[in-house]
Amino acid sequence: MKKLVNDPLKVADELVEGLVEAYNGECQLVGSRSIVKNDIPDNKVALLIGGGSGHEPIYHGLVGRNLADGAACGDIFAAPTPDIVLEATQAVDKGNGVLFLYGNYAGDVMNFDIGAEEAEDEDIDVRTVLIWDDVCSAPPTQKDDRRGIGGLVPIVKLVGAASQSAGSLDELEAFAKKAVLQTRSVGVSMAPGSIPATGKPTFDLDEDKIGLGMGIHGEQGVAEIPMTTADELTPMMLDLVFKDFDEDTEVDALKEGDEIVFFVNSLGATTMMECLICLRKAKEILNERGIQVYDVIVGPLVTCQEMAGISFSVTRLDDELKAAWDLPCQSNCYSKMEGHYGG
């Protein structure tokens, strides 16, 4: 895979340096590889996100106004080390605790947990909420084993908004758990991404196959299905989301009158054309079920280098989540004006 880089082993450091420049004075580089806002208010309950690089613009592209306060950045598709997590935690802490919010991957959990322990040794109160929205990676009875994929965008947006007015770490933690519980995603891949250090694909996939349930770190899907059309694939993906809400005893089934945020994500190489073709079919299906799309996100936000693939994320809103969604936000990854699309 041809890539315009310098030293393949230094791409994570150099892309973070470039991202700080893209923030144009709103954020700063802290320690070895963390991005932190310059204007975090005193006594704010801080929100720290993070994970591997290579998924740009997330995770570290979600630091900004009414979003995350900072991000701990790992190497390409690798968790940030505990020292990076600690540096970021120290930088965002304003005396009222720090919430860690990140995808449920073993390396991230281990390193963020060590970073949390080290932060607590310095009297920084830390809580963790894991994002586990990938319905293909485990059944509803084992949600805690699921991976975090595209749903992290609406979840971070919601929790970032709530963090602006949260009175305590307990309050923000409870809100974040609600946002995660109401978010479900499914992803597919048509071709793999690659790791810059090797230049090689992360897995093999036949031309006539689609990988179902791929991971955003280049993990191969949990199953393969025949290559098909957008109008045939879209209902298959949505049915997996509907089924998951139906079978999870902790949430209600998606029903007529429910309001959702619907996110169509490109894994990198899939074009906006393809995303929009899938969106029109998805909207048709949702309308038939009486599910109201409160807002839409479309585009390559949770990527895996040049992976060809797409994911759908559904976040069901109640009044509390809707109020947080309506708050305007701005970052390198995602920005929105006040209110919602069409409202």
C-alpha positions as CSV (number, residue, x, y, z in Angstrom):
1,M,0.0,0.0,0.0
2,K,1.5,3.3,-1.1
3,K,1.5,5.9,1.7
4,L,2.9,9.4,1.8
5,V,4.9,9.1,5.1
6,N,8.5,9.6,6.3
7,D,9.7,6.9,8.7
8,P,6.9,4.3,8.9
9,L,7.7,3.8,12.6
10,K,7.2,7.5,13.5
11,V,3.8,8.1,11.7
12,A,1.8,8.1,15.0
13,D,4.0,10.9,16.5
14,E,4.0,12.9,13.3
15,L,0.3,12.7,12.7
16,V,-0.4,13.8,16.2
17,E,1.9,16.8,15.7
18,G,0.0,17.6,12.5
19,L,-3.3,17.3,14.3
20,V,-2.2,19.8,16.9
21,E,-1.5,22.2,14.0
22,A,-4.9,21.4,12.5
23,Y,-6.5,22.5,15.8
24,N,-4.8,25.9,15.2
25,G,-4.2,26.9,18.7
26,E,-7.3,25.3,20.4
27,C,-5.3,22.2,21.6
28,Q,-1.8,21.4,22.7
29,L,0.5,18.4,22.6
30,V,1.0,17.1,26.2
31,G,3.8,14.7,27.1
32,S,4.8,12.2,24.5
33,R,1.5,11.7,22.6
34,S,-1.6,13.3,24.1
35,I,-3.8,16.1,22.8
36,V,-5.5,18.4,25.4
37,K,-7.7,21.5,25.1
38,N,-6.2,24.8,26.2
39,D,-9.3,26.1,27.9
40,I,-10.7,23.5,30.3
41,P,-12.6,25.4,33.1
42,D,-11.6,24.9,36.7
43,N,-13.7,22.4,38.6
44,K,-15.0,20.8,35.4
45,V,-15.6,17.1,35.4
46,A,-13.1,16.2,32.7
47,L,-13.7,13.8,29.8
48,L,-10.7,11.8,28.5
49,I,-10.9,9.6,25.5
50,G,-8.3,7.7,23.6
51,G,-7.1,4.7,21.7
52,G,-4.9,3.8,18.8
53,S,-3.9,6.1,16.0
54,G,-4.6,5.2,12.4
55,H,-8.4,5.8,12.7
56,E,-8.3,9.4,11.9
57,P,-10.1,11.6,12.5
58,I,-11.1,9.7,15.7
59,Y,-10.3,9.3,18.5
60,H,-8.2,12.3,19.1
61,G,-10.2,14.3,16.5
62,L,-13.1,14.5,19.0
63,V,-11.3,16.9,21.4
64,G,-13.0,20.2,21.2
65,R,-15.8,22.6,22.1
66,N,-18.5,20.7,24.1
67,L,-16.7,17.4,23.3
68,A,-13.7,15.7,25.0
69,D,-11.2,17.6,27.0
70,G,-8.3,15.4,25.9
71,A,-7.2,12.2,24.2
72,A,-4.4,9.7,24.9
73,C,-3.1,8.5,21.6
74,G,-1.5,5.2,21.0
75,D,0.6,3.9,18.1
76,I,-1.1,2.7,14.9
77,F,-3.9,0.4,15.9
78,A,-2.4,0.1,19.4
79,A,-3.4,1.2,22.8
80,P,-1.7,4.3,24.4
81,T,0.8,3.2,27.0
82,P,0.0,3.8,30.7
83,D,2.5,6.8,30.9
84,I,0.6,8.5,28.0
85,V,-2.7,7.9,29.8
86,L,-1.3,9.3,33.0
87,E,0.1,12.4,31.2
88,A,-3.3,13.1,29.6
89,T,-5.2,12.5,32.9
90,Q,-3.0,15.0,34.7
91,A,-3.4,17.6,32.0
92,V,-7.2,17.4,31.9
93,D,-7.9,17.1,35.6
94,K,-9.4,20.3,37.0
95,G,-10.1,19.0,40.5
96,N,-13.5,17.4,40.0
97,G,-12.5,14.0,38.6
98,V,-11.8,12.5,35.2
99,L,-14.0,10.1,33.2
100,F,-12.3,7.7,30.9
101,L,-14.4,6.8,27.8
102,Y,-12.9,4.5,25.2
103,G,-13.5,1.4,23.1
104,N,-13.5,-2.0,24.7
105,Y,-10.3,-3.6,23.5
106,A,-8.0,-5.7,25.8
107,G,-4.9,-3.5,25.3
108,D,-6.8,-0.3,25.9
109,V,-8.5,-1.7,29.0
110,M,-5.2,-2.9,30.5
111,N,-3.3,0.3,29.8
112,F,-6.0,2.8,30.8
113,D,-6.6,0.8,34.0
114,I,-2.9,1.1,34.9
115,G,-3.0,4.8,34.1
116,A,-6.1,5.2,36.3
117,E,-4.4,3.5,39.2
118,E,-1.4,5.8,38.8
119,A,-3.6,8.8,38.6
120,E,-5.5,7.8,41.7
121,D,-2.1,7.5,43.5
122,E,-1.9,11.3,42.8
123,D,-5.4,11.8,44.3
124,I,-7.1,12.2,40.9
125,D,-10.6,10.5,41.0
126,V,-11.0,8.4,37.8
127,R,-14.0,6.4,36.5
128,T,-14.1,4.3,33.3
129,V,-17.0,3.7,30.9
130,L,-16.3,1.3,28.1
131,I,-17.9,1.6,24.6
132,W,-19.1,-1.8,23.4
133,D,-21.5,-1.1,20.5
134,D,-20.5,-3.8,18.0
135,V,-23.5,-6.2,18.0
136,C,-21.6,-8.8,15.9
137,S,-18.8,-9.4,18.4
138,A,-20.9,-10.9,21.2
139,P,-24.6,-11.6,22.1
140,P,-26.6,-9.2,24.2
141,T,-26.0,-11.4,27.3
142,Q,-22.3,-10.8,26.9
143,K,-22.3,-7.1,26.0
144,D,-19.2,-6.4,28.2
145,D,-17.2,-8.6,25.7
146,R,-18.1,-6.5,22.7
147,R,-15.8,-4.2,20.8
148,G,-16.2,-0.5,20.4
149,I,-16.7,0.7,16.8
150,G,-18.5,3.5,15.1
151,G,-20.9,4.2,18.0
152,L,-18.1,6.0,19.8
153,V,-18.8,9.2,17.7
154,P,-22.4,9.8,18.9
155,I,-21.5,8.5,22.4
156,V,-18.5,10.9,22.8
157,K,-20.6,13.7,21.4
158,L,-23.3,13.1,23.9
159,V,-21.0,12.6,26.9
160,G,-18.9,15.6,25.9
161,A,-22.1,17.8,26.0
162,A,-23.1,16.4,29.3
163,S,-19.7,17.0,30.8
164,Q,-20.1,20.7,30.3
165,S,-22.7,20.9,33.1
166,A,-22.2,17.7,35.1
167,G,-22.0,18.4,38.8
168,S,-20.1,15.3,39.7
169,L,-18.1,12.4,38.3
170,D,-20.9,10.1,39.4
171,E,-23.4,12.0,37.3
172,L,-21.3,12.0,34.2
173,E,-20.5,8.3,34.6
174,A,-24.3,7.4,34.8
175,F,-25.0,9.5,31.7
176,A,-22.2,7.8,29.8
177,K,-23.5,4.4,30.7
178,K,-26.9,5.3,29.4
179,A,-25.5,6.6,26.1
180,V,-23.5,3.4,25.6
181,L,-26.5,1.2,26.4
182,Q,-28.7,3.0,23.8
183,T,-26.1,2.7,21.0
184,R,-25.7,-0.3,18.7
185,S,-23.5,-0.7,15.6
186,V,-22.8,-3.2,12.9
187,G,-19.9,-3.0,10.4
188,V,-18.9,-4.8,7.2
189,S,-15.7,-4.7,5.1
190,M,-15.2,-5.2,1.4
191,A,-11.4,-4.9,1.5
192,P,-8.8,-4.7,4.3
193,G,-6.8,-1.8,5.5
194,S,-3.0,-1.9,6.1
195,I,-0.5,-1.1,8.8
196,P,2.0,1.6,7.7
197,A,5.0,-0.1,9.4
198,T,4.6,-3.1,7.1
199,G,2.6,-1.8,4.2
200,K,0.7,-5.1,4.1
201,P,-3.1,-5.8,4.4
202,T,-4.4,-6.7,7.8
203,F,-6.3,-9.7,6.4
204,D,-7.3,-11.5,3.2
205,L,-10.8,-11.3,1.8
206,D,-12.0,-12.7,-1.6
207,E,-13.3,-10.3,-4.1
208,D,-16.8,-11.9,-4.0
209,K,-17.1,-11.8,-0.2
210,I,-18.0,-9.2,2.5
211,G,-16.6,-9.5,6.0
212,L,-19.4,-9.2,8.5
213,G,-18.5,-7.7,11.9
214,M,-15.0,-6.4,11.2
215,G,-13.1,-4.5,13.8
216,I,-11.7,-1.0,13.4
217,H,-8.1,-2.1,14.1
218,G,-8.1,-4.3,11.0
219,E,-9.5,-7.4,12.6
220,Q,-11.2,-9.8,10.2
221,G,-15.0,-10.1,10.4
222,V,-16.7,-12.8,12.4
223,A,-18.3,-14.2,9.2
224,E,-18.2,-13.8,5.5
225,I,-21.3,-13.3,3.3
226,P,-21.5,-13.0,-0.5
227,M,-20.9,-9.6,-2.1
228,T,-24.2,-8.0,-2.8
229,T,-25.8,-4.6,-3.6
230,A,-26.3,-1.7,-1.3
231,D,-30.1,-2.2,-1.2
232,E,-29.7,-5.8,-0.2
233,L,-26.9,-5.3,2.4
234,T,-28.5,-2.3,4.1
235,P,-31.6,-4.2,5.5
236,M,-29.3,-7.1,6.5
237,M,-27.2,-4.7,8.6
238,L,-30.2,-2.9,10.1
239,D,-31.9,-6.2,11.0
240,L,-28.9,-7.1,13.2
241,V,-29.4,-3.9,15.1
242,F,-33.1,-4.3,15.5
243,K,-32.6,-7.9,16.6
244,D,-30.1,-6.8,19.2
245,F,-32.5,-4.3,20.7
246,D,-35.2,-6.9,20.7
247,E,-33.1,-9.5,22.5
248,D,-31.4,-7.3,25.1
249,T,-33.4,-7.5,28.3
250,E,-31.8,-4.2,29.6
251,V,-33.4,-2.1,26.9
252,D,-36.7,-1.8,25.1
253,A,-37.1,-2.9,21.5
254,L,-36.8,-0.2,18.9
255,K,-40.5,0.7,18.2
256,E,-42.6,3.1,16.3
257,G,-42.2,6.7,17.6
258,D,-38.6,6.1,18.9
259,E,-36.2,8.9,18.0
260,I,-32.6,8.0,16.9
261,V,-29.3,9.4,15.7
262,F,-28.3,7.4,12.7
263,F,-24.6,7.3,11.7
264,V,-23.4,5.9,8.4
265,N,-19.6,5.6,8.6
266,S,-17.0,4.9,6.0
267,L,-14.0,2.8,7.1
268,G,-11.8,4.9,4.8
269,A,-11.9,3.8,1.2
270,T,-15.7,3.6,0.9
271,T,-16.9,6.7,-0.9
272,M,-19.5,9.2,0.2
273,M,-21.5,8.1,-2.9
274,E,-21.7,4.6,-1.4
275,C,-22.6,5.9,2.1
276,L,-25.4,8.0,0.7
277,I,-26.8,5.2,-1.4
278,C,-27.0,3.1,1.8
279,L,-28.5,6.0,3.8
280,R,-31.4,6.4,1.4
281,K,-32.3,2.7,1.8
282,A,-31.8,2.8,5.5
283,K,-34.1,5.8,5.9
284,E,-36.8,4.0,3.9
285,I,-36.6,1.0,6.2
286,L,-36.6,3.2,9.4
287,N,-39.6,5.2,8.1
288,E,-41.5,2.0,7.4
289,R,-41.0,1.0,11.0
290,G,-42.1,4.5,12.3
291,I,-38.6,5.1,13.8
292,Q,-37.9,8.8,13.6
293,V,-34.4,9.9,12.5
294,Y,-33.7,12.9,14.8
295,D,-30.3,13.5,13.2
296,V,-27.9,12.0,10.7
297,I,-24.1,11.7,10.5
298,V,-22.5,10.5,7.3
299,G,-18.8,10.2,6.4
300,P,-15.4,8.7,7.1
301,L,-15.0,9.4,10.8
302,V,-14.1,6.0,12.3
303,T,-11.6,4.7,9.7
304,C,-9.1,1.9,9.4
305,Q,-6.6,3.4,6.9
306,E,-7.8,2.5,3.4
307,M,-10.2,-0.3,4.5
308,A,-13.2,-0.5,2.2
309,G,-16.2,-0.9,4.4
310,I,-19.2,0.7,6.1
311,S,-20.8,0.7,9.5
312,F,-24.3,1.8,10.8
313,S,-24.8,3.1,14.3
314,V,-28.1,3.7,16.0
315,T,-28.4,5.7,19.2
316,R,-31.9,5.9,20.7
317,L,-32.6,9.3,22.4
318,D,-34.7,10.2,25.4
319,D,-35.3,13.7,26.5
320,E,-32.0,13.8,28.5
321,L,-29.9,12.5,25.6
322,K,-31.7,14.7,23.1
323,A,-30.9,17.8,25.1
324,A,-27.2,16.8,25.1
325,W,-27.3,16.1,21.4
326,D,-28.7,19.5,20.6
327,L,-25.8,21.3,22.2
328,P,-23.5,22.6,19.4
329,C,-20.0,21.3,19.2
330,Q,-16.8,21.7,17.2
331,S,-13.7,19.6,16.7
332,N,-11.4,18.3,14.0
333,C,-13.6,15.2,13.6
334,Y,-17.2,16.3,14.1
335,S,-18.9,19.6,14.4
336,K,-22.6,20.5,14.6
337,M,-24.7,23.6,14.9
338,E,-27.4,24.1,17.5
339,G,-30.4,21.8,17.3
340,H,-30.4,19.0,14.8
341,Y,-30.6,18.4,11.1
342,G,-34.0,19.5,9.9
343,G,-35.0,21.0,13.2
